[in-house]
Amino acid sequence: MTRAREPLRVTLTRTVAIAAIAGAVLASRWGGLSRWPLTTTLMMWPTFGGHYVELAYLDVVRPRLSASRAVQVLARLAVWFVGGVLLAVGMHFSAIALHAPRPLPASWWWIGGFAFIGIELVAHLVLLARGRPSFYTGGG
């Protein structure tokens, strides 16, 4: 089963808006709004990149799994963890390339995996609250 696609414009609008808000929060900790473009750029990794991690699960991994809810939950958590690690590594090297003031040490890569799982669980709570298929219902 493939996920219904939304137009790229809709995906970009949502992910850039979330990245801008998260970037403003991060910029306030990194020296003020002058760093907002930098932090918004870094936040595009978990927002826009995270969208494609979710699509990879829905379109590539889930169709190959058994219908068992336990198998699907464990696989989704594993995909989110690995995706989060990859996104964190991308953020780390982007932060270095863009001369961010305090990129995470490379030895903290695993934090990205757990952080991304948390982000996705919250995002799926929003979907659940809106009556849309989500991780919690097994439909999204």
C-alpha positions in Angstrom: 0.0 0.0 0.0 1.5 3.3 -1.0 0.9 6.5 0.8 -1.2 9.2 -0.9 1.2 11.8 -2.2 0.9 15.5 -1.4 2.2 18.2 -3.8 5.8 19.2 -3.2 4.6 22.7 -2.5 2.5 21.5 0.4 5.4 19.4 1.8 7.8 22.3 1.5 5.4 24.8 3.1 4.9 22.6 6.1 8.6 21.5 6.6 10.0 25.0 6.0 7.5 26.5 8.5 8.4 23.9 11.1 12.2 24.4 10.4 11.8 28.2 10.8 10.1 27.8 14.2 12.6 25.2 15.4 15.4 27.4 14.0 14.2 30.4 15.9 14.2 28.4 19.1 17.7 27.1 18.4 19.0 30.5 17.3 17.9 32.0 20.7 20.3 29.5 22.3 23.1 30.1 19.8 23.4 33.9 20.1 20.2 35.5 18.8 18.2 36.0 15.6 21.3 36.7 13.5 21.8 32.9 13.5 18.2 32.2 12.5 19.0 31.5 8.8 21.7 29.1 9.8 19.6 27.3 12.4 16.6 27.1 10.1 18.8 25.5 7.4 20.0 22.9 9.9 16.4 22.2 11.0 15.6 21.3 7.4 17.4 18.0 8.0 14.8 16.6 10.5 11.8 18.3 8.9 12.3 17.8 5.2 14.6 14.9 5.5 12.3 13.3 8.1 9.4 13.4 5.6 11.4 11.2 3.3 12.4 8.8 6.1 8.7 8.3 6.8 8.0 7.8 3.1 10.9 5.2 2.9 9.2 3.3 5.7 5.7 3.5 4.2 6.7 2.8 0.6 9.7 0.5 0.8 9.8 -1.2 4.2 6.2 -1.7 5.3 5.0 -3.5 2.1 7.7 -6.1 2.7 6.7 -6.8 6.3 4.2 -9.3 7.7 0.8 -7.8 8.7 1.7 -8.4 12.4 1.3 -5.1 14.3 4.3 -5.9 16.6 6.6 -6.5 13.5 5.4 -3.2 11.9 5.8 -1.2 15.2 9.4 -2.6 15.7 10.3 -2.0 12.1 9.0 1.5 12.1 10.9 2.4 15.3 14.1 0.9 13.8 13.6 2.9 10.5 13.0 6.1 12.6 16.1 5.4 14.7 18.4 4.7 11.7 16.9 7.7 9.8 17.4 9.9 12.8 21.0 8.9 13.1 21.6 9.7 9.4 19.8 13.0 9.7 21.9 13.9 12.8 25.1 13.0 10.9 23.9 15.2 8.0 23.1 18.1 10.5 26.5 17.6 12.1 28.5 17.9 8.9 26.3 20.8 7.6 26.9 22.6 10.9 30.6 22.2 10.4 30.4 23.3 6.8 28.3 26.4 7.7 30.5 27.3 10.7 27.8 26.8 13.3 29.0 27.8 16.7 28.5 24.5 18.5 27.9 21.4 16.4 27.3 18.3 18.4 30.3 16.1 18.9 30.5 13.2 16.4 30.3 10.7 19.2 26.7 11.8 19.9 25.3 10.4 16.7 23.0 8.0 18.5 21.1 10.9 20.1 19.7 11.8 16.7 18.1 8.3 16.5 16.3 8.7 19.8 15.4 12.3 19.2 13.9 11.5 15.8 11.8 8.8 17.3 10.5 11.3 19.8 9.8 13.9 17.1 7.9 11.3 15.0 5.8 10.1 18.0 4.7 13.7 18.6 4.0 14.3 14.9 1.8 11.1 14.9 0.0 12.3 18.0 -1.0 15.4 16.0 -2.2 13.2 13.2 -4.2 11.1 15.7 -5.7 14.2 17.2 -6.8 15.4 13.7 -8.4 12.0 13.0 -5.9 11.0 10.4 -4.1 7.6 10.1 -1.1 7.5 12.4 1.5 5.2 14.0 -0.9 4.8 17.0 -3.7 3.5 14.8 -1.5 1.4 12.6 -2.9 3.1 9.5 -0.3 5.8 8.8 
